[in-house]
Amino acid sequence: MKAIVTVVGQDRVGIIAAVCSKLAEFNVNVLDISQTVMQGYFTMMMATEVSACNVPLAEFARRMDELGVQMGLSIRVQREDIFQSMHRI
């Protein structure tokens, strides 16, 4: 199963490192990543493989959200099939 992880917030050093370290804690692999800084705001979108995640997806999403709160970022985890379903309608 795949999930899309999005990260948005004010740019600063260490965002990618912190997010990827947390993904590794849950055994989540990054398949593709795109990031940019737009007028001082950091934005990142990652396609991840969550089949081997060591907690249920809802727990993983909650824990990533908690990391976002701690860092002053918005971090969302959504199943990839949500995006695929939107394009079929």
PDB file of N, CA, C and O in Angstrom:
ATOM      1  N   MET A   1       0.845  -1.171   0.000  1.00  0.00           N
ATOM      2  CA  MET A   1       0.000   0.000   0.000  1.00  0.00           C
ATOM      3  C   MET A   1       0.891   1.234   0.000  1.00  0.00           C
ATOM      4  O   MET A   1       1.950   1.257   0.628  1.00  0.00           O
ATOM      5  N   LYS A   2       0.445   2.250  -0.710  1.00  0.00           N
ATOM      6  CA  LYS A   2       1.199   3.492  -0.798  1.00  0.00           C
ATOM      7  C   LYS A   2       0.407   4.624  -0.166  1.00  0.00           C
ATOM      8  O   LYS A   2      -0.822   4.591  -0.100  1.00  0.00           O
ATOM      9  N   ALA A   3       1.149   5.634   0.300  1.00  0.00           N
ATOM     10  CA  ALA A   3       0.528   6.820   0.880  1.00  0.00           C
ATOM     11  C   ALA A   3       1.282   8.051   0.402  1.00  0.00           C
ATOM     12  O   ALA A   3       2.472   7.990   0.093  1.00  0.00           O
ATOM     13  N   ILE A   4       0.569   9.164   0.346  1.00  0.00           N
ATOM     14  CA  ILE A   4       1.150  10.450  -0.011  1.00  0.00           C
ATOM     15  C   ILE A   4       1.304  11.249   1.282  1.00  0.00           C
ATOM     16  O   ILE A   4       0.351  11.407   2.045  1.00  0.00           O
ATOM     17  N   VAL A   5       2.515  11.748   1.514  1.00  0.00           N
ATOM     18  CA  VAL A   5       2.805  12.567   2.688  1.00  0.00           C
ATOM     19  C   VAL A   5       3.095  13.980   2.194  1.00  0.00           C
ATOM     20  O   VAL A   5       3.968  14.181   1.350  1.00  0.00           O
ATOM     21  N   THR A   6       2.360  14.959   2.723  1.00  0.00           N
ATOM     22  CA  THR A   6       2.603  16.355   2.358  1.00  0.00           C
ATOM     23  C   THR A   6       3.051  17.117   3.595  1.00  0.00           C
ATOM     24  O   THR A   6       2.573  16.887   4.706  1.00  0.00           O
ATOM     25  N   VAL A   7       3.991  18.040   3.362  1.00  0.00           N
ATOM     26  CA  VAL A   7       4.549  18.855   4.441  1.00  0.00           C
ATOM     27  C   VAL A   7       4.566  20.300   3.966  1.00  0.00           C
ATOM     28  O   VAL A   7       5.072  20.594   2.883  1.00  0.00           O
ATOM     29  N   VAL A   8       4.013  21.206   4.777  1.00  0.00           N
ATOM     30  CA  VAL A   8       3.987  22.627   4.433  1.00  0.00           C
ATOM     31  C   VAL A   8       4.280  23.430   5.689  1.00  0.00           C
ATOM     32  O   VAL A   8       3.773  23.119   6.767  1.00  0.00           O
ATOM     33  N   GLY A   9       5.102  24.467   5.548  1.00  0.00           N
ATOM     34  CA  GLY A   9       5.379  25.353   6.681  1.00  0.00           C
ATOM     35  C   GLY A   9       6.495  26.315   6.358  1.00  0.00           C
ATOM     36  O   GLY A   9       7.079  26.266   5.275  1.00  0.00           O
ATOM     37  N   GLN A  10       6.790  27.196   7.305  1.00  0.00           N
ATOM     38  CA  GLN A  10       7.884  28.135   7.094  1.00  0.00           C
ATOM     39  C   GLN A  10       9.189  27.375   6.946  1.00  0.00           C
ATOM     40  O   GLN A  10       9.454  26.419   7.675  1.00  0.00           O
ATOM     41  N   ASP A  11      10.001  27.814   5.991  1.00  0.00           N
ATOM     42  CA  ASP A  11      11.258  27.136   5.702  1.00  0.00           C
ATOM     43  C   ASP A  11      12.263  27.322   6.833  1.00  0.00           C
ATOM     44  O   ASP A  11      12.375  28.400   7.418  1.00  0.00           O
ATOM     45  N   ARG A  12      12.990  26.247   7.125  1.00  0.00           N
ATOM     46  CA  ARG A  12      14.113  26.305   8.056  1.00  0.00           C
ATOM     47  C   ARG A  12      14.945  25.043   7.885  1.00  0.00           C
ATOM     48  O   ARG A  12      14.519  24.095   7.227  1.00  0.00           O
ATOM     49  N   VAL A  13      16.092  25.036   8.457  1.00  0.00           N
ATOM     50  CA  VAL A  13      17.018  23.908   8.364  1.00  0.00           C
ATOM     51  C   VAL A  13      16.442  22.697   9.097  1.00  0.00           C
ATOM     52  O   VAL A  13      15.899  22.831  10.193  1.00  0.00           O
ATOM     53  N   GLY A  14      16.563  21.513   8.488  1.00  0.00           N
ATOM     54  CA  GLY A  14      16.266  20.260   9.169  1.00  0.00           C
ATOM     55  C   GLY A  14      14.887  19.663   8.956  1.00  0.00           C
ATOM     56  O   GLY A  14      14.580  18.623   9.537  1.00  0.00           O
ATOM     57  N   ILE A  15      14.045  20.289   8.138  1.00  0.00           N
ATOM     58  CA  ILE A  15      12.695  19.749   7.946  1.00  0.00           C
ATOM     59  C   ILE A  15      12.750  18.371   7.287  1.00  0.00           C
ATOM     60  O   ILE A  15      12.150  17.418   7.784  1.00  0.00           O
ATOM     61  N   ILE A  16      13.465  18.268   6.178  1.00  0.00           N
ATOM     62  CA  ILE A  16      13.530  16.983   5.471  1.00  0.00           C
ATOM     63  C   ILE A  16      14.131  15.909   6.373  1.00  0.00           C
ATOM     64  O   ILE A  16      13.627  14.787   6.424  1.00  0.00           O
ATOM     65  N   ALA A  17      15.202  16.248   7.081  1.00  0.00           N
ATOM     66  CA  ALA A  17      15.857  15.279   7.965  1.00  0.00           C
ATOM     67  C   ALA A  17      14.901  14.781   9.044  1.00  0.00           C
ATOM     68  O   ALA A  17      14.835  13.580   9.307  1.00  0.00           O
ATOM     69  N   ALA A  18      14.161  15.695   9.668  1.00  0.00           N
ATOM     70  CA  ALA A  18      13.247  15.296  10.744  1.00  0.00           C
ATOM     71  C   ALA A  18      12.117  14.419  10.225  1.00  0.00           C
ATOM     72  O   ALA A  18      11.779  13.408  10.840  1.00  0.00           O
ATOM     73  N   VAL A  19      11.533  14.802   9.097  1.00  0.00           N
ATOM     74  CA  VAL A  19      10.414  14.038   8.540  1.00  0.00           C
ATOM     75  C   VAL A  19      10.896  12.657   8.094  1.00  0.00           C
ATOM     76  O   VAL A  19      10.243  11.654   8.384  1.00  0.00           O
ATOM     77  N   CYS A  20      12.017  12.595   7.399  1.00  0.00           N
ATOM     78  CA  CYS A  20      12.509  11.298   6.918  1.00  0.00           C
ATOM     79  C   CYS A  20      12.963  10.404   8.067  1.00  0.00           C
ATOM     80  O   CYS A  20      12.802   9.185   7.993  1.00  0.00           O
ATOM     81  N   SER A  21      13.522  10.978   9.119  1.00  0.00           N
ATOM     82  CA  SER A  21      13.891  10.181  10.303  1.00  0.00           C
ATOM     83  C   SER A  21      12.653   9.559  10.935  1.00  0.00           C
ATOM     84  O   SER A  21      12.675   8.398  11.345  1.00  0.00           O
ATOM     85  N   LYS A  22      11.571  10.333  11.013  1.00  0.00           N
ATOM     86  CA  LYS A  22      10.324   9.817  11.590  1.00  0.00           C
ATOM     87  C   LYS A  22       9.748   8.708  10.701  1.00  0.00           C
ATOM     88  O   LYS A  22       9.254   7.703  11.212  1.00  0.00           O
ATOM     89  N   LEU A  23       9.809   8.883   9.378  1.00  0.00           N
ATOM     90  CA  LEU A  23       9.345   7.836   8.468  1.00  0.00           C
ATOM     91  C   LEU A  23      10.123   6.546   8.710  1.00  0.00           C
ATOM     92  O   LEU A  23       9.542   5.461   8.738  1.00  0.00           O
ATOM     93  N   ALA A  24      11.431   6.667   8.885  1.00  0.00           N
ATOM     94  CA  ALA A  24      12.275   5.491   9.107  1.00  0.00           C
ATOM     95  C   ALA A  24      11.897   4.779  10.408  1.00  0.00           C
ATOM     96  O   ALA A  24      11.954   3.551  10.478  1.00  0.00           O
ATOM     97  N   GLU A  25      11.511   5.540  11.443  1.00  0.00           N
ATOM     98  CA  GLU A  25      11.077   4.936  12.706  1.00  0.00           C
ATOM     99  C   GLU A  25       9.901   3.981  12.493  1.00  0.00           C
ATOM    100  O   GLU A  25       9.770   2.974  13.190  1.00  0.00           O
ATOM    101  N   PHE A  26       9.053   4.311  11.525  1.00  0.00           N
ATOM    102  CA  PHE A  26       7.860   3.506  11.257  1.00  0.00           C
ATOM    103  C   PHE A  26       8.058   2.511  10.111  1.00  0.00           C
ATOM    104  O   PHE A  26       7.107   1.865   9.670  1.00  0.00           O
ATOM    105  N   ASN A  27       9.295   2.396   9.636  1.00  0.00           N
ATOM    106  CA  ASN A  27       9.621   1.484   8.540  1.00  0.00           C
ATOM    107  C   ASN A  27       8.881   1.849   7.251  1.00  0.00           C
ATOM    108  O   ASN A  27       8.457   0.972   6.498  1.00  0.00           O
ATOM    109  N   VAL A  28       8.734   3.142   7.011  1.00  0.00           N
ATOM    110  CA  VAL A  28       8.074   3.655   5.810  1.00  0.00           C
ATOM    111  C   VAL A  28       9.151   4.111   4.826  1.00  0.00           C
ATOM    112  O   VAL A  28      10.036   4.890   5.180  1.00  0.00           O
ATOM    113  N   ASN A  29       9.069   3.624   3.601  1.00  0.00           N
ATOM    114  CA  ASN A  29      10.064   3.917   2.579  1.00  0.00           C
ATOM    115  C   ASN A  29       9.587   5.048   1.670  1.00  0.00           C
ATOM    116  O   ASN A  29       8.428   5.068   1.255  1.00  0.00           O
ATOM    117  N   VAL A  30      10.482   5.987   1.361  1.00  0.00           N
ATOM    118  CA  VAL A  30      10.178   7.069   0.423  1.00  0.00           C
ATOM    119  C   VAL A  30      10.458   6.564  -0.987  1.00  0.00           C
ATOM    120  O   VAL A  30      11.578   6.161  -1.300  1.00  0.00           O
ATOM    121  N   LEU A  31       9.432   6.588  -1.835  1.00  0.00           N
ATOM    122  CA  LEU A  31       9.566   6.135  -3.221  1.00  0.00           C
ATOM    123  C   LEU A  31       9.899   7.295  -4.163  1.00  0.00           C
ATOM    124  O   LEU A  31      10.654   7.131  -5.121  1.00  0.00           O
ATOM    125  N   ASP A  32       9.333   8.454  -3.883  1.00  0.00           N
ATOM    126  CA  ASP A  32       9.558   9.640  -4.718  1.00  0.00           C
ATOM    127  C   ASP A  32       9.351  10.859  -3.839  1.00  0.00           C
ATOM    128  O   ASP A  32       8.557  10.832  -2.898  1.00  0.00           O
ATOM    129  N   ILE A  33      10.064  11.920  -4.148  1.00  0.00           N
ATOM    130  CA  ILE A  33       9.975  13.120  -3.323  1.00  0.00           C
ATOM    131  C   ILE A  33      10.132  14.358  -4.198  1.00  0.00           C
ATOM    132  O   ILE A  33      10.946  14.393  -5.121  1.00  0.00           O
ATOM    133  N   SER A  34       9.334  15.365  -3.883  1.00  0.00           N
ATOM    134  CA  SER A  34       9.433  16.654  -4.554  1.00  0.00           C
ATOM    135  C   SER A  34       9.331  17.722  -3.480  1.00  0.00           C
ATOM    136  O   SER A  34       8.413  17.690  -2.660  1.00  0.00           O
ATOM    137  N   GLN A  35      10.262  18.666  -3.475  1.00  0.00           N
ATOM    138  CA  GLN A  35      10.202  19.721  -2.481  1.00  0.00           C
ATOM    139  C   GLN A  35      10.671  21.020  -3.103  1.00  0.00           C
ATOM    140  O   GLN A  35      11.487  21.038  -4.024  1.00  0.00           O
ATOM    141  N   THR A  36      10.131  22.107  -2.571  1.00  0.00           N
ATOM    142  CA  THR A  36      10.517  23.431  -3.046  1.00  0.00           C
ATOM    143  C   THR A  36      10.275  24.441  -1.932  1.00  0.00           C
ATOM    144  O   THR A  36       9.580  24.159  -0.956  1.00  0.00           O
ATOM    145  N   VAL A  37      10.853  25.603  -2.095  1.00  0.00           N
ATOM    146  CA  VAL A  37      10.600  26.715  -1.190  1.00  0.00           C
ATOM    147  C   VAL A  37       9.947  27.806  -2.015  1.00  0.00           C
ATOM    148  O   VAL A  37      10.492  28.248  -3.026  1.00  0.00           O
ATOM    149  N   MET A  38       8.764  28.239  -1.572  1.00  0.00           N
ATOM    150  CA  MET A  38       8.001  29.266  -2.279  1.00  0.00           C
ATOM    151  C   MET A  38       7.808  30.448  -1.339  1.00  0.00           C
ATOM    152  O   MET A  38       7.066  30.359  -0.361  1.00  0.00           O
ATOM    153  N   GLN A  39       8.482  31.559  -1.642  1.00  0.00           N
ATOM    154  CA  GLN A  39       8.363  32.785  -0.857  1.00  0.00           C
ATOM    155  C   GLN A  39       8.522  32.538   0.635  1.00  0.00           C
ATOM    156  O   GLN A  39       7.753  33.059   1.444  1.00  0.00           O
ATOM    157  N   GLY A  40       9.517  31.745   0.995  1.00  0.00           N
ATOM    158  CA  GLY A  40       9.814  31.483   2.391  1.00  0.00           C
ATOM    159  C   GLY A  40       9.058  30.319   3.003  1.00  0.00           C
ATOM    160  O   GLY A  40       9.260  29.997   4.174  1.00  0.00           O
ATOM    161  N   TYR A  41       8.183  29.680   2.224  1.00  0.00           N
ATOM    162  CA  TYR A  41       7.434  28.525   2.722  1.00  0.00           C
ATOM    163  C   TYR A  41       7.952  27.250   2.074  1.00  0.00           C
ATOM    164  O   TYR A  41       8.098  27.167   0.854  1.00  0.00           O
ATOM    165  N   PHE A  42       8.221  26.273   2.905  1.00  0.00           N
ATOM    166  CA  PHE A  42       8.694  24.975   2.473  1.00  0.00           C
ATOM    167  C   PHE A  42       7.490  24.113   2.111  1.00  0.00           C
ATOM    168  O   PHE A  42       6.519  24.052   2.864  1.00  0.00           O
ATOM    169  N   THR A  43       7.553  23.449   0.964  1.00  0.00           N
ATOM    170  CA  THR A  43       6.504  22.506   0.580  1.00  0.00           C
ATOM    171  C   THR A  43       7.171  21.218   0.103  1.00  0.00           C
ATOM    172  O   THR A  43       8.160  21.257  -0.629  1.00  0.00           O
ATOM    173  N   MET A  44       6.629  20.093   0.519  1.00  0.00           N
ATOM    174  CA  MET A  44       7.187  18.802   0.124  1.00  0.00           C
ATOM    175  C   MET A  44       6.048  17.806  -0.056  1.00  0.00           C
ATOM    176  O   MET A  44       5.085  17.787   0.711  1.00  0.00           O
ATOM    177  N   MET A  45       6.182  16.994  -1.069  1.00  0.00           N
ATOM    178  CA  MET A  45       5.227  15.917  -1.325  1.00  0.00           C
ATOM    179  C   MET A  45       6.036  14.642  -1.550  1.00  0.00           C
ATOM    180  O   MET A  45       6.974  14.618  -2.348  1.00  0.00           O
ATOM    181  N   MET A  46       5.658  13.589  -0.836  1.00  0.00           N
ATOM    182  CA  MET A  46       6.375  12.322  -0.952  1.00  0.00           C
ATOM    183  C   MET A  46       5.409  11.190  -1.237  1.00  0.00           C
ATOM    184  O   MET A  46       4.346  11.096  -0.624  1.00  0.00           O
ATOM    185  N   ALA A  47       5.786  10.333  -2.169  1.00  0.00           N
ATOM    186  CA  ALA A  47       5.090   9.065  -2.366  1.00  0.00           C
ATOM    187  C   ALA A  47       5.842   8.051  -1.508  1.00  0.00           C
ATOM    188  O   ALA A  47       7.061   7.920  -1.616  1.00  0.00           O
ATOM    189  N   THR A  48       5.114   7.340  -0.661  1.00  0.00           N
ATOM    190  CA  THR A  48       5.753   6.402   0.267  1.00  0.00           C
ATOM    191  C   THR A  48       5.122   5.020   0.168  1.00  0.00           C
ATOM    192  O   THR A  48       3.974   4.869  -0.249  1.00  0.00           O
ATOM    193  N   GLU A  49       5.889   4.031   0.557  1.00  0.00           N
ATOM    194  CA  GLU A  49       5.412   2.648   0.652  1.00  0.00           C
ATOM    195  C   GLU A  49       5.167   2.362   2.125  1.00  0.00           C
ATOM    196  O   GLU A  49       6.098   2.387   2.930  1.00  0.00           O
ATOM    197  N   VAL A  50       3.915   2.090   2.478  1.00  0.00           N
ATOM    198  CA  VAL A  50       3.561   1.894   3.886  1.00  0.00           C
ATOM    199  C   VAL A  50       3.171   0.453   4.216  1.00  0.00           C
ATOM    200  O   VAL A  50       2.694   0.181   5.318  1.00  0.00           O
ATOM    201  N   SER A  51       3.366  -0.462   3.283  1.00  0.00           N
ATOM    202  CA  SER A  51       2.997  -1.866   3.520  1.00  0.00           C
ATOM    203  C   SER A  51       3.722  -2.464   4.717  1.00  0.00           C
ATOM    204  O   SER A  51       3.159  -3.296   5.428  1.00  0.00           O
ATOM    205  N   ALA A  52       4.958  -2.053   4.947  1.00  0.00           N
ATOM    206  CA  ALA A  52       5.744  -2.599   6.049  1.00  0.00           C
ATOM    207  C   ALA A  52       5.708  -1.711   7.291  1.00  0.00           C
ATOM    208  O   ALA A  52       6.473  -1.930   8.230  1.00  0.00           O
ATOM    209  N   CYS A  53       4.836  -0.724   7.302  1.00  0.00           N
ATOM    210  CA  CYS A  53       4.724   0.189   8.448  1.00  0.00           C
ATOM    211  C   CYS A  53       4.437  -0.624   9.709  1.00  0.00           C
ATOM    212  O   CYS A  53       3.603  -1.529   9.696  1.00  0.00           O
ATOM    213  N   ASN A  54       5.135  -0.294  10.798  1.00  0.00           N
ATOM    214  CA  ASN A  54       5.021  -1.088  12.016  1.00  0.00           C
ATOM    215  C   ASN A  54       3.880  -0.656  12.947  1.00  0.00           C
ATOM    216  O   ASN A  54       3.784  -1.144  14.073  1.00  0.00           O
ATOM    217  N   VAL A  55       3.018   0.255  12.482  1.00  0.00           N
ATOM    218  CA  VAL A  55       1.796   0.638  13.200  1.00  0.00           C
ATOM    219  C   VAL A  55       0.678   0.763  12.168  1.00  0.00           C
ATOM    220  O   VAL A  55       0.966   0.901  10.979  1.00  0.00           O
ATOM    221  N   PRO A  56      -0.585   0.719  12.584  1.00  0.00           N
ATOM    222  CA  PRO A  56      -1.680   0.928  11.625  1.00  0.00           C
ATOM    223  C   PRO A  56      -1.578   2.313  10.972  1.00  0.00           C
ATOM    224  O   PRO A  56      -1.043   3.249  11.567  1.00  0.00           O
ATOM    225  N   LEU A  57      -2.090   2.432   9.762  1.00  0.00           N
ATOM    226  CA  LEU A  57      -1.969   3.673   8.999  1.00  0.00           C
ATOM    227  C   LEU A  57      -2.543   4.866   9.759  1.00  0.00           C
ATOM    228  O   LEU A  57      -1.953   5.945   9.726  1.00  0.00           O
ATOM    229  N   ALA A  58      -3.661   4.706  10.432  1.00  0.00           N
ATOM    230  CA  ALA A  58      -4.259   5.816  11.187  1.00  0.00           C
ATOM    231  C   ALA A  58      -3.319   6.290  12.297  1.00  0.00           C
ATOM    232  O   ALA A  58      -3.197   7.491  12.541  1.00  0.00           O
ATOM    233  N   GLU A  59      -2.669   5.364  12.953  1.00  0.00           N
ATOM    234  CA  GLU A  59      -1.694   5.710  14.001  1.00  0.00           C
ATOM    235  C   GLU A  59      -0.495   6.428  13.397  1.00  0.00           C
ATOM    236  O   GLU A  59      -0.023   7.422  13.949  1.00  0.00           O
ATOM    237  N   PHE A  60      -0.008   5.937  12.278  1.00  0.00           N
ATOM    238  CA  PHE A  60       1.111   6.576  11.575  1.00  0.00           C
ATOM    239  C   PHE A  60       0.746   8.012  11.209  1.00  0.00           C
ATOM    240  O   PHE A  60       1.537   8.929  11.433  1.00  0.00           O
ATOM    241  N   ALA A  61      -0.443   8.214  10.649  1.00  0.00           N
ATOM    242  CA  ALA A  61      -0.885   9.555  10.257  1.00  0.00           C
ATOM    243  C   ALA A  61      -0.975  10.465  11.489  1.00  0.00           C
ATOM    244  O   ALA A  61      -0.582  11.630  11.429  1.00  0.00           O
ATOM    245  N   ARG A  62      -1.483   9.942  12.587  1.00  0.00           N
ATOM    246  CA  ARG A  62      -1.601  10.741  13.812  1.00  0.00           C
ATOM    247  C   ARG A  62      -0.231  11.144  14.342  1.00  0.00           C
ATOM    248  O   ARG A  62      -0.033  12.284  14.762  1.00  0.00           O
ATOM    249  N   ARG A  63       0.702  10.218  14.322  1.00  0.00           N
ATOM    250  CA  ARG A  63       2.052  10.497  14.827  1.00  0.00           C
ATOM    251  C   ARG A  63       2.793  11.491  13.930  1.00  0.00           C
ATOM    252  O   ARG A  63       3.565  12.316  14.419  1.00  0.00           O
ATOM    253  N   MET A  64       2.560  11.413  12.635  1.00  0.00           N
ATOM    254  CA  MET A  64       3.173  12.396  11.728  1.00  0.00           C
ATOM    255  C   MET A  64       2.555  13.775  11.956  1.00  0.00           C
ATOM    256  O   MET A  64       3.257  14.786  11.911  1.00  0.00           O
ATOM    257  N   ASP A  65       1.256  13.818  12.199  1.00  0.00           N
ATOM    258  CA  ASP A  65       0.594  15.082  12.520  1.00  0.00           C
ATOM    259  C   ASP A  65       1.183  15.674  13.802  1.00  0.00           C
ATOM    260  O   ASP A  65       1.403  16.882  13.878  1.00  0.00           O
ATOM    261  N   GLU A  66       1.435  14.843  14.795  1.00  0.00           N
ATOM    262  CA  GLU A  66       2.047  15.305  16.046  1.00  0.00           C
ATOM    263  C   GLU A  66       3.428  15.910  15.787  1.00  0.00           C
ATOM    264  O   GLU A  66       3.773  16.942  16.363  1.00  0.00           O
ATOM    265  N   LEU A  67       4.213  15.271  14.924  1.00  0.00           N
ATOM    266  CA  LEU A  67       5.517  15.826  14.559  1.00  0.00           C
ATOM    267  C   LEU A  67       5.335  17.202  13.931  1.00  0.00           C
ATOM    268  O   LEU A  67       6.072  18.139  14.238  1.00  0.00           O
ATOM    269  N   GLY A  68       4.354  17.311  13.057  1.00  0.00           N
ATOM    270  CA  GLY A  68       4.079  18.599  12.425  1.00  0.00           C
ATOM    271  C   GLY A  68       3.751  19.674  13.445  1.00  0.00           C
ATOM    272  O   GLY A  68       4.247  20.796  13.340  1.00  0.00           O
ATOM    273  N   VAL A  69       2.926  19.352  14.425  1.00  0.00           N
ATOM    274  CA  VAL A  69       2.566  20.319  15.471  1.00  0.00           C
ATOM    275  C   VAL A  69       3.827  20.751  16.230  1.00  0.00           C
ATOM    276  O   VAL A  69       4.025  21.938  16.488  1.00  0.00           O
ATOM    277  N   GLN A  70       4.669  19.789  16.584  1.00  0.00           N
ATOM    278  CA  GLN A  70       5.909  20.092  17.308  1.00  0.00           C
ATOM    279  C   GLN A  70       6.826  21.010  16.507  1.00  0.00           C
ATOM    280  O   GLN A  70       7.515  21.856  17.076  1.00  0.00           O
ATOM    281  N   MET A  71       6.833  20.842  15.184  1.00  0.00           N
ATOM    282  CA  MET A  71       7.737  21.608  14.330  1.00  0.00           C
ATOM    283  C   MET A  71       7.083  22.847  13.723  1.00  0.00           C
ATOM    284  O   MET A  71       7.748  23.603  13.015  1.00  0.00           O
ATOM    285  N   GLY A  72       5.815  23.065  13.983  1.00  0.00           N
ATOM    286  CA  GLY A  72       5.126  24.209  13.393  1.00  0.00           C
ATOM    287  C   GLY A  72       4.845  24.024  11.913  1.00  0.00           C
ATOM    288  O   GLY A  72       4.857  24.981  11.139  1.00  0.00           O
ATOM    289  N   LEU A  73       4.589  22.769  11.528  1.00  0.00           N
ATOM    290  CA  LEU A  73       4.327  22.409  10.131  1.00  0.00           C
ATOM    291  C   LEU A  73       2.963  21.741  10.018  1.00  0.00           C
ATOM    292  O   LEU A  73       2.388  21.297  11.012  1.00  0.00           O
ATOM    293  N   SER A  74       2.463  21.677   8.808  1.00  0.00           N
ATOM    294  CA  SER A  74       1.299  20.849   8.512  1.00  0.00           C
ATOM    295  C   SER A  74       1.815  19.596   7.819  1.00  0.00           C
ATOM    296  O   SER A  74       2.382  19.676   6.729  1.00  0.00           O
ATOM    297  N   ILE A  75       1.623  18.440   8.445  1.00  0.00           N
ATOM    298  CA  ILE A  75       2.030  17.162   7.841  1.00  0.00           C
ATOM    299  C   ILE A  75       0.784  16.297   7.729  1.00  0.00           C
ATOM    300  O   ILE A  75       0.126  15.996   8.725  1.00  0.00           O
ATOM    301  N   ARG A  76       0.472  15.901   6.495  1.00  0.00           N
ATOM    302  CA  ARG A  76      -0.703  15.048   6.248  1.00  0.00           C
ATOM    303  C   ARG A  76      -0.277  13.761   5.584  1.00  0.00           C
ATOM    304  O   ARG A  76       0.615  13.753   4.735  1.00  0.00           O
ATOM    305  N   VAL A  77      -0.914  12.679   5.970  1.00  0.00           N
ATOM    306  CA  VAL A  77      -0.700  11.372   5.358  1.00  0.00           C
ATOM    307  C   VAL A  77      -2.034  10.922   4.790  1.00  0.00           C
ATOM    308  O   VAL A  77      -3.032  10.857   5.507  1.00  0.00           O
ATOM    309  N   GLN A  78      -2.050  10.609   3.487  1.00  0.00           N
ATOM    310  CA  GLN A  78      -3.271  10.154   2.827  1.00  0.00           C
ATOM    311  C   GLN A  78      -2.954   8.934   1.971  1.00  0.00           C
ATOM    312  O   GLN A  78      -1.917   8.872   1.311  1.00  0.00           O
ATOM    313  N   ARG A  79      -3.856   7.975   1.995  1.00  0.00           N
ATOM    314  CA  ARG A  79      -3.673   6.789   1.149  1.00  0.00           C
ATOM    315  C   ARG A  79      -3.672   7.192  -0.317  1.00  0.00           C
ATOM    316  O   ARG A  79      -4.449   8.049  -0.737  1.00  0.00           O
ATOM    317  N   GLU A  80      -2.798   6.571  -1.083  1.00  0.00           N
ATOM    318  CA  GLU A  80      -2.679   6.892  -2.504  1.00  0.00           C
ATOM    319  C   GLU A  80      -3.980   6.623  -3.253  1.00  0.00           C
ATOM    320  O   GLU A  80      -4.299   7.339  -4.202  1.00  0.00           O
ATOM    321  N   ASP A  81      -4.731   5.610  -2.849  1.00  0.00           N
ATOM    322  CA  ASP A  81      -5.948   5.268  -3.593  1.00  0.00           C
ATOM    323  C   ASP A  81      -6.995   6.380  -3.535  1.00  0.00           C
ATOM    324  O   ASP A  81      -7.874   6.432  -4.395  1.00  0.00           O
ATOM    325  N   ILE A  82      -6.922   7.269  -2.543  1.00  0.00           N
ATOM    326  CA  ILE A  82      -7.811   8.433  -2.495  1.00  0.00           C
ATOM    327  C   ILE A  82      -7.584   9.299  -3.738  1.00  0.00           C
ATOM    328  O   ILE A  82      -8.538   9.746  -4.376  1.00  0.00           O
ATOM    329  N   PHE A  83      -6.316   9.530  -4.071  1.00  0.00           N
ATOM    330  CA  PHE A  83      -5.975  10.346  -5.225  1.00  0.00           C
ATOM    331  C   PHE A  83      -6.384   9.651  -6.526  1.00  0.00           C
ATOM    332  O   PHE A  83      -6.871  10.297  -7.454  1.00  0.00           O
ATOM    333  N   GLN A  84      -6.187   8.352  -6.586  1.00  0.00           N
ATOM    334  CA  GLN A  84      -6.570   7.601  -7.772  1.00  0.00           C
ATOM    335  C   GLN A  84      -8.081   7.635  -7.965  1.00  0.00           C
ATOM    336  O   GLN A  84      -8.558   7.754  -9.093  1.00  0.00           O
ATOM    337  N   SER A  85      -8.831   7.532  -6.885  1.00  0.00           N
ATOM    338  CA  SER A  85     -10.303   7.576  -6.975  1.00  0.00           C
ATOM    339  C   SER A  85     -10.783   8.925  -7.456  1.00  0.00           C
ATOM    340  O   SER A  85     -11.740   8.990  -8.228  1.00  0.00           O
ATOM    341  N   MET A  86     -10.149  10.009  -7.025  1.00  0.00           N
ATOM    342  CA  MET A  86     -10.555  11.352  -7.445  1.00  0.00           C
ATOM    343  C   MET A  86     -10.414  11.507  -8.960  1.00  0.00           C
ATOM    344  O   MET A  86     -11.225  12.184  -9.591  1.00  0.00           O
ATOM    345  N   HIS A  87      -9.402  10.892  -9.537  1.00  0.00           N
ATOM    346  CA  HIS A  87      -9.179  11.034 -10.972  1.00  0.00           C
ATOM    347  C   HIS A  87     -10.083  10.141 -11.808  1.00  0.00           C
ATOM    348  O   HIS A  87     -10.179  10.334 -13.020  1.00  0.00           O
ATOM    349  N   ARG A  88     -10.749   9.168 -11.193  1.00  0.00           N
ATOM    350  CA  ARG A  88     -11.673   8.299 -11.918  1.00  0.00           C
ATOM    351  C   ARG A  88     -13.073   8.869 -12.009  1.00  0.00           C
ATOM    352  O   ARG A  88     -13.868   8.445 -12.849  1.00  0.00           O
ATOM    353  N   ILE A  89     -13.377   9.824 -11.153  1.00  0.00           N
ATOM    354  CA  ILE A  89     -14.747  10.396 -11.120  1.00  0.00           C
ATOM    355  C   ILE A  89     -14.979  11.286 -12.314  1.00  0.00           C
ATOM    356  O   ILE A  89     -16.062  11.853 -12.460  1.00  0.00           O
TER     357      ILE A  89
END
